[in-house]
Amino acid sequence: MVDGSYNILYGDKMKKIFDGKKTAKLGSEKNPAVVNLQTKKRLKEVVSIFEKNGWKYTIELEPDKPEDITDLEILLNPSKTMIAEKKVGRNEPCSCGSGKKYKKCCGK
């Protein structure tokens, strides 16, 4: 087998999606947060946030480009783990309070 994946129908080389390597955590030495800022005042504010939390960062100060702090927002607001609600079993009492089994009441 030749390195890479091939599309059998067309004979084209397909783009490899998964390479088996784990990406580094955002804000670490291997994957620092990248932020674009416009003013030195804002630069001091953002640097203090990074230093307080111990995150690694790269800041570009460019007044002519729009501010981009998406990596900082991701670090400050991490996604929450979703927890599924427990389902009512068929033979358990119905949640409506009728006293009947769920399968005979609301489970129809």
C-alpha positions as CSV (number, residue, x, y, z in Angstrom):
1,M,0.0,0.0,0.0
2,V,1.2,3.5,-0.9
3,D,1.3,6.2,1.8
4,G,-2.0,8.1,1.9
5,S,-5.6,7.2,1.0
6,Y,-6.9,6.8,-2.5
7,N,-10.3,7.3,-4.0
8,I,-11.0,4.0,-5.8
9,L,-13.6,5.4,-8.2
10,Y,-11.6,8.3,-9.5
11,G,-8.0,7.4,-8.7
12,D,-7.5,10.7,-7.0
13,K,-5.5,11.1,-3.8
14,M,-7.9,11.9,-0.9
15,K,-7.1,14.2,1.9
16,K,-6.2,12.4,5.1
17,I,-8.5,13.6,8.0
18,F,-7.1,11.8,11.0
19,D,-3.4,11.5,11.5
20,G,-3.4,9.7,14.9
21,K,-1.7,12.6,16.7
22,K,-3.4,14.3,19.7
23,T,-3.5,18.1,19.5
24,A,-2.1,20.0,22.5
25,K,-4.3,21.8,24.9
26,L,-5.0,25.4,24.1
27,G,-2.8,27.7,26.2
28,S,0.0,25.2,26.6
29,E,3.6,25.4,25.5
30,K,2.9,23.4,22.3
31,N,-0.3,25.2,21.4
32,P,-0.2,28.8,22.7
33,A,-3.2,31.1,22.4
34,V,-2.9,33.6,19.5
35,V,-4.4,37.0,20.0
36,N,-4.5,40.1,17.7
37,L,-4.9,43.5,19.4
38,Q,-5.0,47.1,18.2
39,T,-3.8,49.2,21.2
40,K,-1.1,49.0,23.9
41,K,-3.7,49.6,26.6
42,R,-5.6,46.6,25.6
43,L,-2.4,44.6,25.3
44,K,-1.6,45.2,29.0
45,E,-5.2,44.0,30.0
46,V,-4.9,40.8,28.0
47,V,-1.3,40.1,29.1
48,S,-2.5,40.4,32.8
49,I,-5.3,37.9,32.1
50,F,-2.9,35.3,30.5
51,E,-0.3,35.8,33.3
52,K,-2.9,35.4,36.1
53,N,-4.1,32.1,34.6
54,G,-0.6,30.8,33.6
55,W,-1.5,30.3,30.0
56,K,1.1,30.5,27.2
57,Y,0.3,33.1,24.5
58,T,1.4,34.9,21.4
59,I,0.1,38.5,20.9
60,E,0.3,40.5,17.7
61,L,-0.1,44.3,18.0
62,E,-1.5,45.5,14.7
63,P,-3.6,48.8,14.8
64,D,-4.8,48.4,11.2
65,K,-6.3,44.9,11.7
66,P,-9.5,44.0,13.6
67,E,-9.1,42.7,17.2
68,D,-9.3,38.9,17.4
69,I,-9.4,37.4,20.9
70,T,-11.3,34.1,20.1
71,D,-8.6,31.9,21.7
72,L,-8.8,34.0,24.9
73,E,-12.6,33.7,25.0
74,I,-12.3,29.9,24.5
75,L,-9.9,29.7,27.5
76,L,-12.1,31.9,29.7
77,N,-15.4,30.1,28.8
78,P,-14.6,26.3,28.5
79,S,-17.5,24.2,27.2
80,K,-19.6,22.4,29.8
81,T,-20.1,18.7,29.7
82,M,-23.6,17.8,28.6
83,I,-25.5,15.3,30.9
84,A,-28.5,13.5,29.6
85,E,-31.6,13.3,31.7
86,K,-32.4,9.9,33.2
87,K,-35.2,8.2,31.3
88,V,-38.3,6.8,33.1
89,G,-38.4,3.0,32.9
90,R,-41.5,1.3,31.6
91,N,-42.3,-0.4,34.9
92,E,-41.6,2.6,37.2
93,P,-44.4,4.8,38.5
94,C,-45.4,7.5,36.1
95,S,-43.9,11.0,36.6
96,C,-47.3,12.7,36.2
97,G,-48.3,11.5,39.7
98,S,-51.2,9.3,38.7
99,G,-49.8,6.2,40.6
100,K,-50.0,4.0,37.5
101,K,-47.0,2.4,35.8
102,Y,-45.5,4.6,33.1
103,K,-46.3,2.0,30.3
104,K,-50.0,2.1,31.2
105,C,-50.2,5.9,31.6
106,C,-48.0,8.3,29.6
107,G,-45.9,5.7,27.9
108,K,-48.5,4.9,25.3
